[in-house]
């Protein structure tokens, strides 16, 4: 059968690639085309457009790039029409994928959404549109099933795909040491516009902790020269590319931008501080719309403040110094985190999310 899959970010590329690997085991003759990244391409997807060309985040940034976004949507629709898939698989990336879902449903395509848009955080009314346009929703967070049930929309909870990914990584032999000092991992994100704002503040910690090596995880979307311009003046700061998981396995603590990375860091058991600072106008607009207490997935899943969040004006050198000192020097704080991280594993379940999702998609496509 023919499958068309759309992922617009690095995390979607990771989860999409693992889904495709499992889907190919279910359907050995699968013909898969879509939008994604290097991992999805390596898994066997004919990638039409790379997610690096799609990454716009924040209200202001989206408005500034609206013409490009609309052109991409039109290109995607035409490519789907030419390919004529048996099923369309949408992976997160809601601003783009919800528009494609509405169009695809009107054209008569079967629509599956893997990794729900975070409508529980803001724009709950989007559920009405999801009910109209998405035939099957596969959720990866434990509270999402109850949320959708409240709207009389039955969804499937398949477990979080990061659990299987990190479990496999932990079972792998450890890499050679990245540094000859204890490591503090720095995960600044993948969007250049955000990294340029957050990373300089995160790296102010380097001078306060010279006994540690600060190692920046370089996202594939960030070029070397750009990152070097930000880290070059710090003697105890280096970077790694394509080694985020080995880095987290060796880290004593981590400074992490909001998003999937907060959950990855916690599942590796690394004490972390969540850092976010974006365009001021975008932040004010988002703050007035978002209805959740936390921005990190760790805190959202646990429904309490497990990891400290320094957001926008709270992301300062002084606040970072206070919180990082506590993570490194307060043993009680580290023990509390370890207990919460163990509970997080339990909450996310032991399901093989990629395999279960692939089975459901294959059965649905054949039905």
DONUVO-931399 format. One record per residue (C-alpha): residue number from 0; x, y, z. Coordinates in nm, 4 decimals. Last residue first. Example, Ala and Ser with C-alpha at 12.3 -4.5 7.8 and 13.67 -1.06 7.14 Angstrom:
BEGIN
<site nr="1" x="1.3670" y="-0.1060" z="0.7140"/>
<site nr="0" x="1.2300" y="-0.4500" z="0.7800"/>
//
This chain:
BEGIN
<site nr="366" x="-1.0037" y="-0.1764" z="0.6378"/>
<site nr="365" x="-0.6556" y="-0.2204" z="0.4909"/>
<site nr="364" x="-0.5412" y="0.1297" z="0.5872"/>
<site nr="363" x="-0.6870" y="0.0887" z="0.9356"/>
<site nr="362" x="-0.5103" y="-0.2407" z="0.9959"/>
<site nr="361" x="-0.1806" y="-0.0895" z="0.8762"/>
<site nr="360" x="-0.2271" y="0.2199" z="1.0920"/>
<site nr="359" x="-0.3119" y="0.0168" z="1.4019"/>
<site nr="358" x="-0.0153" y="-0.2160" z="1.3547"/>
<site nr="357" x="0.2181" y="0.0799" z="1.2967"/>
<site nr="356" x="0.0938" y="0.2518" z="1.6141"/>
<site nr="355" x="0.1564" y="-0.0621" z="1.8213"/>
<site nr="354" x="0.5055" y="-0.1068" z="1.6750"/>
<site nr="353" x="0.6005" y="0.2559" z="1.7312"/>
<site nr="352" x="0.4577" y="0.2678" z="2.0841"/>
<site nr="351" x="0.6166" y="-0.0464" z="2.2277"/>
<site nr="350" x="0.4240" y="-0.0180" z="2.5536"/>
<site nr="349" x="0.6071" y="0.0014" z="2.8857"/>
<site nr="348" x="0.4131" y="0.2882" z="3.0335"/>
<site nr="347" x="0.4555" y="0.6643" z="3.0335"/>
<site nr="346" x="0.3369" y="0.6792" z="3.3947"/>
<site nr="345" x="0.5915" y="0.4205" z="3.5112"/>
<site nr="344" x="0.8835" y="0.6007" z="3.3494"/>
<site nr="343" x="0.7638" y="0.9259" z="3.5102"/>
<site nr="342" x="0.7507" y="0.7588" z="3.8529"/>
<site nr="341" x="1.1203" y="0.6722" z="3.8189"/>
<site nr="340" x="1.1907" y="1.0345" z="3.7210"/>
<site nr="339" x="1.0074" y="1.1555" z="4.0308"/>
<site nr="338" x="1.2208" y="0.9356" z="4.2569"/>
<site nr="337" x="1.5435" y="1.0506" z="4.0875"/>
<site nr="336" x="1.4342" y="1.4134" z="4.1178"/>
<site nr="335" x="1.3791" y="1.3794" z="4.4920"/>
<site nr="334" x="1.7245" y="1.2220" z="4.5260"/>
<site nr="333" x="1.8856" y="1.5090" z="4.3345"/>
<site nr="332" x="1.7149" y="1.7690" z="4.5538"/>
<site nr="331" x="1.8295" y="1.5891" z="4.8683"/>
<site nr="330" x="2.1844" y="1.5825" z="4.7348"/>
<site nr="329" x="2.1962" y="1.9606" z="4.6954"/>
<site nr="328" x="2.5262" y="2.0537" z="4.5265"/>
<site nr="327" x="2.4833" y="2.0090" z="4.1533"/>
<site nr="326" x="2.1089" y="2.0609" z="4.1153"/>
<site nr="325" x="2.1015" y="2.3407" z="4.3728"/>
<site nr="324" x="2.3927" y="2.5214" z="4.2078"/>
<site nr="323" x="2.2099" y="2.4924" z="3.8750"/>
<site nr="322" x="1.9008" y="2.6588" z="4.0215"/>
<site nr="321" x="2.0790" y="2.9556" z="4.1792"/>
<site nr="320" x="2.3092" y="3.0119" z="3.8825"/>
<site nr="319" x="2.0196" y="2.9959" z="3.6392"/>
<site nr="318" x="1.8273" y="3.2547" z="3.8381"/>
<site nr="317" x="2.1232" y="3.4927" z="3.8451"/>
<site nr="316" x="2.2067" y="3.4481" z="3.4759"/>
<site nr="315" x="1.8502" y="3.5187" z="3.3755"/>
<site nr="314" x="1.5660" y="3.3127" z="3.2310"/>
<site nr="313" x="1.2895" y="3.4506" z="3.4503"/>
<site nr="312" x="1.2099" y="3.7146" z="3.1868"/>
<site nr="311" x="1.1147" y="3.4426" z="2.9331"/>
<site nr="310" x="1.0649" y="3.1141" z="3.1190"/>
<site nr="309" x="1.2844" y="2.9445" z="3.3773"/>
<site nr="308" x="1.1144" y="2.6115" z="3.4487"/>
<site nr="307" x="1.2378" y="2.3989" z="3.7387"/>
<site nr="306" x="1.1859" y="2.0252" z="3.7019"/>
<site nr="305" x="0.9291" y="1.8244" z="3.9001"/>
<site nr="304" x="0.6583" y="2.0894" z="3.9320"/>
<site nr="303" x="0.3408" y="1.8817" z="3.9340"/>
<site nr="302" x="0.1054" y="1.7073" z="3.6933"/>
<site nr="301" x="0.3584" y="1.4267" z="3.6333"/>
<site nr="300" x="0.2858" y="1.4279" z="3.2598"/>
<site nr="299" x="0.2758" y="1.8076" z="3.2442"/>
<site nr="298" x="0.5853" y="1.8487" z="3.4618"/>
<site nr="297" x="0.7978" y="1.6231" z="3.2421"/>
<site nr="296" x="0.6425" y="1.7623" z="2.9233"/>
<site nr="295" x="0.7776" y="2.1069" z="3.0058"/>
<site nr="294" x="0.5633" y="2.4179" z="2.9581"/>
<site nr="293" x="0.3720" y="2.4091" z="3.2861"/>
<site nr="292" x="0.0375" y="2.5184" z="3.4326"/>
<site nr="291" x="-0.1624" y="2.4640" z="3.1145"/>
<site nr="290" x="-0.4122" y="2.7015" z="2.9564"/>
<site nr="289" x="-0.2086" y="2.8697" z="2.6842"/>
<site nr="288" x="-0.3816" y="3.1659" z="2.5202"/>
<site nr="287" x="-0.2699" y="3.4734" z="2.7143"/>
<site nr="286" x="0.0810" y="3.3359" z="2.7601"/>
<site nr="285" x="0.1026" y="3.2641" z="2.3863"/>
<site nr="284" x="0.0290" y="3.6261" z="2.2912"/>
<site nr="283" x="0.2804" y="3.7579" z="2.5440"/>
<site nr="282" x="0.5436" y="3.5083" z="2.4250"/>
<site nr="281" x="0.4942" y="3.5887" z="2.0576"/>
<site nr="280" x="0.5361" y="3.9608" z="2.1337"/>
<site nr="279" x="0.8512" y="3.9011" z="2.3379"/>
<site nr="278" x="1.0152" y="3.6696" z="2.0769"/>
<site nr="277" x="1.1410" y="3.3699" z="2.2688"/>
<site nr="276" x="1.3035" y="3.2651" z="2.5943"/>
<site nr="275" x="1.2827" y="2.9141" z="2.7363"/>
<site nr="274" x="1.5021" y="2.7181" z="2.9743"/>
<site nr="273" x="1.4096" y="2.3959" z="3.1554"/>
<site nr="272" x="1.6588" y="2.3073" z="3.4290"/>
<site nr="271" x="1.7696" y="1.9465" z="3.4455"/>
<site nr="270" x="1.8776" y="1.6565" z="3.6657"/>
<site nr="269" x="1.9689" y="1.3707" z="3.4270"/>
<site nr="268" x="1.7799" y="1.0424" z="3.4661"/>
<site nr="267" x="1.7985" y="0.9459" z="3.0978"/>
<site nr="266" x="1.4183" y="0.9600" z="3.0928"/>
<site nr="265" x="1.4416" y="1.3122" z="3.2361"/>
<site nr="264" x="1.6683" y="1.4329" z="2.9558"/>
<site nr="263" x="1.4430" y="1.2832" z="2.6891"/>
<site nr="262" x="1.1379" y="1.4487" z="2.8450"/>
<site nr="261" x="1.2958" y="1.7931" z="2.8466"/>
<site nr="260" x="1.4277" y="1.7331" z="2.4943"/>
<site nr="259" x="1.0729" y="1.6900" z="2.3625"/>
<site nr="258" x="1.0024" y="2.0584" z="2.4122"/>
<site nr="257" x="1.1402" y="2.3368" z="2.6295"/>
<site nr="256" x="1.5106" y="2.4176" z="2.6068"/>
<site nr="255" x="1.7404" y="2.2185" z="2.8296"/>
<site nr="254" x="2.0181" y="2.3004" z="3.0727"/>
<site nr="253" x="2.1535" y="1.9661" z="3.1912"/>
<site nr="252" x="2.3132" y="1.7945" z="3.4903"/>
<site nr="251" x="2.5791" y="1.5305" z="3.5570"/>
<site nr="250" x="2.5936" y="1.4326" z="3.1914"/>
<site nr="249" x="2.7441" y="1.1093" z="3.0557"/>
<site nr="248" x="2.4286" y="0.9364" z="2.9316"/>
<site nr="247" x="2.2986" y="1.2759" z="2.8183"/>
<site nr="246" x="2.5983" y="1.3213" z="2.5886"/>
<site nr="245" x="2.5640" y="0.9706" z="2.4446"/>
<site nr="244" x="2.2000" y="1.0646" z="2.3703"/>
<site nr="243" x="2.2807" y="1.3984" z="2.2086"/>
<site nr="242" x="2.5544" y="1.2565" z="1.9882"/>
<site nr="241" x="2.4644" y="1.3716" z="1.6370"/>
<site nr="240" x="2.6814" y="1.6800" z="1.6730"/>
<site nr="239" x="2.8867" y="1.7544" z="1.9811"/>
<site nr="238" x="2.9861" y="2.0918" z="2.1178"/>
<site nr="237" x="3.2449" y="2.2508" z="2.3453"/>
<site nr="236" x="3.2415" y="2.4946" z="2.6365"/>
<site nr="235" x="3.5165" y="2.5193" z="2.9001"/>
<site nr="234" x="3.7191" y="2.7950" z="2.7308"/>
<site nr="233" x="3.4125" y="3.0130" z="2.6497"/>
<site nr="232" x="3.4658" y="3.2679" z="2.3694"/>
<site nr="231" x="3.3876" y="3.0184" z="2.0926"/>
<site nr="230" x="3.0392" y="2.9238" z="2.2137"/>
<site nr="229" x="2.8137" y="3.1681" z="2.0300"/>
<site nr="228" x="3.0093" y="3.2242" z="1.7081"/>
<site nr="227" x="3.0894" y="2.8528" z="1.7040"/>
<site nr="226" x="2.7178" y="2.7761" z="1.6857"/>
<site nr="225" x="2.6623" y="2.9889" z="1.3766"/>
<site nr="224" x="2.9786" y="2.8643" z="1.2083"/>
<site nr="223" x="2.8871" y="2.4991" z="1.2630"/>
<site nr="222" x="2.5403" y="2.5127" z="1.1076"/>
<site nr="221" x="2.2244" y="2.4484" z="1.3088"/>
<site nr="220" x="1.9518" y="2.2267" z="1.1553"/>
<site nr="219" x="2.1273" y="1.9054" z="1.2606"/>
<site nr="218" x="2.0938" y="2.0109" z="1.6266"/>
<site nr="217" x="2.4186" y="2.0727" z="1.8111"/>
<site nr="216" x="2.4199" y="1.9369" z="2.1654"/>
<site nr="215" x="2.6283" y="2.1867" z="2.3619"/>
<site nr="214" x="2.8835" y="2.0490" z="2.6085"/>
<site nr="213" x="2.9666" y="2.2466" z="2.9223"/>
<site nr="212" x="3.2775" y="2.0959" z="3.0830"/>
<site nr="211" x="3.2705" y="2.1323" z="3.4595"/>
<site nr="210" x="3.5381" y="2.2566" z="3.7047"/>
<site nr="209" x="3.4972" y="2.6050" z="3.5582"/>
<site nr="208" x="3.1475" y="2.6308" z="3.7099"/>
<site nr="207" x="3.0636" y="3.0011" z="3.7361"/>
<site nr="206" x="3.2345" y="3.0902" z="3.4073"/>
<site nr="205" x="3.0362" y="2.8257" z="3.2196"/>
<site nr="204" x="2.7027" y="2.9362" z="3.3636"/>
<site nr="203" x="2.6848" y="3.2327" z="3.1253"/>
<site nr="202" x="2.6361" y="2.9641" z="2.8612"/>
<site nr="201" x="2.2623" y="2.9391" z="2.9214"/>
<site nr="200" x="2.2226" y="3.3136" z="2.8645"/>
<site nr="199" x="2.4145" y="3.3011" z="2.5344"/>
<site nr="198" x="2.2092" y="2.9930" z="2.4338"/>
<site nr="197" x="1.8656" y="3.1444" z="2.4747"/>
<site nr="196" x="1.8465" y="3.4277" z="2.2193"/>
<site nr="195" x="2.0551" y="3.2874" z="1.9312"/>
<site nr="194" x="1.9016" y="2.9451" z="1.9974"/>
<site nr="193" x="1.5532" y="3.0835" z="1.9386"/>
<site nr="192" x="1.6112" y="3.2250" z="1.5889"/>
<site nr="191" x="1.8327" y="2.9301" z="1.4950"/>
<site nr="190" x="1.5640" y="2.6739" z="1.5691"/>
<site nr="189" x="1.6967" y="2.3348" z="1.6826"/>
<site nr="188" x="1.6966" y="2.3540" z="2.0597"/>
<site nr="187" x="1.9408" y="2.4793" z="2.3222"/>
<site nr="186" x="2.0383" y="2.1425" z="2.4760"/>
<site nr="185" x="2.3316" y="2.2133" z="2.7089"/>
<site nr="184" x="2.4803" y="1.9137" z="2.8879"/>
<site nr="183" x="2.6849" y="1.9718" z="3.2027"/>
<site nr="182" x="2.9744" y="1.7291" z="3.2022"/>
<site nr="181" x="3.2241" y="1.6219" z="3.4691"/>
<site nr="180" x="3.5746" y="1.6803" z="3.3305"/>
<site nr="179" x="3.7830" y="1.4773" z="3.0827"/>
<site nr="178" x="3.5223" y="1.5234" z="2.8091"/>
<site nr="177" x="3.3160" y="1.3136" z="2.5658"/>
<site nr="176" x="3.4094" y="0.9850" z="2.7310"/>
<site nr="175" x="3.4064" y="0.6949" z="2.4824"/>
<site nr="174" x="3.0570" y="0.5679" z="2.4060"/>
<site nr="173" x="2.8623" y="0.3377" z="2.6358"/>
<site nr="172" x="2.7559" y="-0.0052" z="2.5091"/>
<site nr="171" x="2.3890" y="-0.0049" z="2.4018"/>
<site nr="170" x="2.1183" y="-0.1052" z="2.6488"/>
<site nr="169" x="2.0666" y="0.2581" z="2.7500"/>
<site nr="168" x="2.0070" y="0.3521" z="2.3861"/>
<site nr="167" x="1.7445" y="0.0796" z="2.3427"/>
<site nr="166" x="1.5568" y="0.1982" z="2.6540"/>
<site nr="165" x="1.5872" y="0.5517" z="2.5242"/>
<site nr="164" x="1.4131" y="0.4731" z="2.1962"/>
<site nr="163" x="1.1500" y="0.2466" z="2.3556"/>
<site nr="162" x="1.0532" y="0.5121" z="2.6107"/>
<site nr="161" x="1.0721" y="0.7913" z="2.3532"/>
<site nr="160" x="0.7832" y="0.6337" z="2.1605"/>
<site nr="159" x="0.5357" y="0.7277" z="2.4366"/>
<site nr="158" x="0.2495" y="0.4857" z="2.4848"/>
<site nr="157" x="-0.0083" y="0.3796" z="2.2251"/>
<site nr="156" x="-0.3140" y="0.5627" z="2.3589"/>
<site nr="155" x="-0.5961" y="0.5305" z="2.1054"/>
<site nr="154" x="-0.8651" y="0.7958" z="2.0602"/>
<site nr="153" x="-1.2380" y="0.8172" z="2.1238"/>
<site nr="152" x="-1.3904" y="1.1587" z="2.0690"/>
<site nr="151" x="-1.6781" y="1.2467" z="2.2994"/>
<site nr="150" x="-1.5128" y="1.5784" z="2.3952"/>
<site nr="149" x="-1.4414" y="1.4625" z="2.7506"/>
<site nr="148" x="-1.3067" y="1.1439" z="2.5935"/>
<site nr="147" x="-1.0479" y="1.3638" z="2.4206"/>
<site nr="146" x="-0.9024" y="1.4787" z="2.7530"/>
<site nr="145" x="-0.9222" y="1.1331" z="2.9074"/>
<site nr="144" x="-0.7173" y="0.9875" z="2.6214"/>
<site nr="143" x="-0.4717" y="1.2765" z="2.6373"/>
<site nr="142" x="-0.3708" y="1.2149" z="3.0001"/>
<site nr="141" x="-0.1341" y="0.9268" z="2.9195"/>
<site nr="140" x="0.0694" y="1.1080" z="2.6524"/>
<site nr="139" x="0.1428" y="0.9298" z="2.3225"/>
<site nr="138" x="-0.1892" y="0.9615" z="2.1386"/>
<site nr="137" x="-0.2994" y="0.7909" z="1.8153"/>
<site nr="136" x="-0.5929" y="0.9719" z="1.6527"/>
<site nr="135" x="-0.7885" y="0.7914" z="1.3796"/>
<site nr="134" x="-1.0254" y="0.9398" z="1.1204"/>
<site nr="133" x="-0.9038" y="1.2973" z="1.1543"/>
<site nr="132" x="-1.1026" y="1.5713" z="0.9762"/>
<site nr="131" x="-1.4323" y="1.6260" z="1.1554"/>
<site nr="130" x="-1.3244" y="1.5147" z="1.5052"/>
<site nr="129" x="-1.0026" y="1.7148" z="1.4661"/>
<site nr="128" x="-1.2024" y="2.0250" z="1.3743"/>
<site nr="127" x="-1.4146" y="1.9947" z="1.6881"/>
<site nr="126" x="-1.0994" y="1.9281" z="1.8903"/>
<site nr="125" x="-0.9664" y="2.2622" z="1.7664"/>
<site nr="124" x="-1.2041" y="2.4189" z="2.0183"/>
<site nr="123" x="-0.9478" y="2.3376" z="2.2855"/>
<site nr="122" x="-0.7350" y="2.6199" z="2.1431"/>
<site nr="121" x="-0.4605" y="2.5925" z="2.4036"/>
<site nr="120" x="-0.2798" y="2.3347" z="2.6124"/>
<site nr="119" x="-0.5259" y="2.0484" z="2.5637"/>
<site nr="118" x="-0.4992" y="2.1117" z="2.1896"/>
<site nr="117" x="-0.1413" y="1.9852" z="2.2028"/>
<site nr="116" x="-0.1597" y="1.8307" z="1.8556"/>
<site nr="115" x="-0.1709" y="1.4541" z="1.8960"/>
<site nr="114" x="0.1237" y="1.2301" z="1.8203"/>
<site nr="113" x="0.0208" y="1.0123" z="1.5242"/>
<site nr="112" x="-0.2750" y="1.1538" z="1.3292"/>
<site nr="111" x="-0.4343" y="0.9195" z="1.0782"/>
<site nr="110" x="-0.6315" y="1.0473" z="0.7773"/>
<site nr="109" x="-0.7979" y="0.8304" z="0.5132"/>
<site nr="108" x="-0.8270" y="1.0334" z="0.1944"/>
<site nr="107" x="-1.1658" y="1.1440" z="0.0569"/>
<site nr="106" x="-1.0639" y="1.4796" z="-0.0899"/>
<site nr="105" x="-1.2491" y="1.6656" z="0.1882"/>
<site nr="104" x="-1.0549" y="1.4584" z="0.4416"/>
<site nr="103" x="-0.7288" y="1.5592" z="0.2742"/>
<site nr="102" x="-0.8113" y="1.9326" z="0.2876"/>
<site nr="101" x="-0.8942" y="1.9294" z="0.6580"/>
<site nr="100" x="-0.5943" y="1.7088" z="0.7373"/>
<site nr="99" x="-0.3568" y="1.9338" z="0.5404"/>
<site nr="98" x="-0.4650" y="2.2365" z="0.7406"/>
<site nr="97" x="-0.4270" y="2.0389" z="1.0644"/>
<site nr="96" x="-0.0809" y="1.9285" z="0.9501"/>
<site nr="95" x="0.0675" y="2.2752" z="0.9086"/>
<site nr="94" x="-0.0177" y="2.4382" z="1.2404"/>
<site nr="93" x="-0.0254" y="2.0949" z="1.4066"/>
<site nr="92" x="0.3349" y="1.9718" z="1.3660"/>
<site nr="91" x="0.2540" y="1.6324" z="1.5366"/>
<site nr="90" x="0.3054" y="1.3447" z="1.2880"/>
<site nr="89" x="0.0381" y="1.3204" z="1.0177"/>
<site nr="88" x="-0.0107" y="0.9895" z="0.8373"/>
<site nr="87" x="-0.2168" y="0.9947" z="0.5139"/>
<site nr="86" x="-0.3588" y="0.6608" z="0.4000"/>
<site nr="85" x="-0.4053" y="0.4787" z="0.0716"/>
<site nr="84" x="-0.1852" y="0.7400" z="-0.0924"/>
<site nr="83" x="-0.2670" y="0.9147" z="-0.4233"/>
<site nr="82" x="0.0878" y="1.0253" z="-0.5187"/>
<site nr="81" x="-0.0191" y="1.3116" z="-0.7476"/>
<site nr="80" x="-0.2825" y="1.4366" z="-0.5038"/>
<site nr="79" x="-0.0377" y="1.4140" z="-0.2151"/>
<site nr="78" x="0.2179" y="1.6173" z="-0.4118"/>
<site nr="77" x="-0.0385" y="1.8842" z="-0.5000"/>
<site nr="76" x="-0.1475" y="1.9170" z="-0.1379"/>
<site nr="75" x="0.2132" y="1.9457" z="-0.0223"/>
<site nr="74" x="0.2954" y="2.2200" z="-0.2714"/>
<site nr="73" x="-0.0104" y="2.4186" z="-0.1585"/>
<site nr="72" x="0.0895" y="2.3831" z="0.2065"/>
<site nr="71" x="0.4463" y="2.4871" z="0.1248"/>
<site nr="70" x="0.3230" y="2.7997" z="-0.0564"/>
<site nr="69" x="0.1089" y="2.8879" z="0.2440"/>
<site nr="68" x="0.4092" y="2.8518" z="0.4739"/>
<site nr="67" x="0.6330" y="3.0608" z="0.2470"/>
<site nr="66" x="0.3761" y="3.3411" z="0.2305"/>
<site nr="65" x="0.3241" y="3.3268" z="0.6072"/>
<site nr="64" x="0.6918" y="3.3698" z="0.6908"/>
<site nr="63" x="0.6682" y="3.6951" z="0.8860"/>
<site nr="62" x="0.3315" y="3.5915" z="1.0278"/>
<site nr="61" x="0.4749" y="3.2588" z="1.1486"/>
<site nr="60" x="0.7705" y="3.4327" z="1.3126"/>
<site nr="59" x="0.5412" y="3.6777" z="1.4925"/>
<site nr="58" x="0.3148" y="3.4037" z="1.6271"/>
<site nr="57" x="0.5944" y="3.1735" z="1.7403"/>
<site nr="56" x="0.7737" y="2.8871" z="1.5677"/>
<site nr="55" x="0.8800" y="2.8478" z="1.2039"/>
<site nr="54" x="1.0647" y="2.5264" z="1.1160"/>
<site nr="53" x="0.9584" y="2.4252" z="0.7631"/>
<site nr="52" x="1.2736" y="2.4321" z="0.5506"/>
<site nr="51" x="1.4703" y="2.2297" z="0.8064"/>
<site nr="50" x="1.1845" y="1.9765" z="0.7909"/>
<site nr="49" x="1.3184" y="1.8491" z="0.4600"/>
<site nr="48" x="1.0899" y="1.8356" z="0.1556"/>
<site nr="47" x="0.9997" y="1.5434" z="-0.0731"/>
<site nr="46" x="1.1427" y="1.2663" z="0.1438"/>
<site nr="45" x="1.1030" y="0.9246" z="-0.0230"/>
<site nr="44" x="1.0705" y="0.7400" z="0.3058"/>
<site nr="43" x="1.2801" y="0.4275" z="0.3619"/>
<site nr="42" x="1.4052" y="0.4425" z="0.7208"/>
<site nr="41" x="1.7117" y="0.6427" z="0.6094"/>
<site nr="40" x="1.4775" y="0.9070" z="0.4644"/>
<site nr="39" x="1.2855" y="0.9192" z="0.7924"/>
<site nr="38" x="1.6089" y="0.9705" z="0.9827"/>
<site nr="37" x="1.7338" y="1.2387" z="0.7422"/>
<site nr="36" x="1.4236" y="1.4531" z="0.7690"/>
<site nr="35" x="1.0518" y="1.4811" z="0.7099"/>
<site nr="34" x="0.7953" y="1.5366" z="0.4353"/>
<site nr="33" x="0.6411" y="1.2391" z="0.2607"/>
<site nr="32" x="0.6510" y="0.9244" z="0.0507"/>
<site nr="31" x="0.6135" y="0.5624" z="0.1514"/>
<site nr="30" x="0.5500" y="0.2608" z="-0.0743"/>
<site nr="29" x="0.4858" y="-0.0376" z="0.1546"/>
<site nr="28" x="0.5517" y="-0.3797" z="-0.0017"/>
<site nr="27" x="0.6661" y="-0.5394" z="0.3258"/>
<site nr="26" x="0.3586" y="-0.4147" z="0.5111"/>
<site nr="25" x="0.3791" y="-0.4956" z="0.8817"/>
<site nr="24" x="0.7589" y="-0.4925" z="0.8919"/>
<site nr="23" x="0.7585" y="-0.1778" z="0.6787"/>
<site nr="22" x="0.5228" y="-0.0182" z="0.9305"/>
<site nr="21" x="0.7705" y="-0.0890" z="1.2108"/>
<site nr="20" x="1.0541" y="0.0905" z="1.0338"/>
<site nr="19" x="0.8109" y="0.3675" z="0.9342"/>
<site nr="18" x="0.7070" y="0.4274" z="1.2959"/>
<site nr="17" x="1.0713" y="0.4493" z="1.4010"/>
<site nr="16" x="1.1372" y="0.7065" z="1.1296"/>
<site nr="15" x="0.8274" y="0.9094" z="1.2177"/>
<site nr="14" x="0.9323" y="0.9232" z="1.5824"/>
<site nr="13" x="1.2750" y="1.0628" z="1.4955"/>
<site nr="12" x="1.1537" y="1.2928" z="1.2149"/>
<site nr="11" x="0.8753" y="1.4196" z="1.4391"/>
<site nr="10" x="1.1340" y="1.5059" z="1.7039"/>
<site nr="9" x="1.3412" y="1.6961" z="1.4461"/>
<site nr="8" x="1.0419" y="1.8944" z="1.3187"/>
<site nr="7" x="0.7892" y="1.9050" z="1.0344"/>
<site nr="6" x="0.6680" y="1.5472" z="1.0009"/>
<site nr="5" x="0.4335" y="1.4476" z="0.7179"/>
<site nr="4" x="0.3680" y="1.0897" z="0.6033"/>
<site nr="3" x="0.2135" y="0.9616" z="0.2792"/>
<site nr="2" x="0.1518" y="0.5861" z="0.2651"/>
<site nr="1" x="0.0927" y="0.3653" z="-0.0365"/>
<site nr="0" x="0.0000" y="0.0000" z="0.0000"/>
//
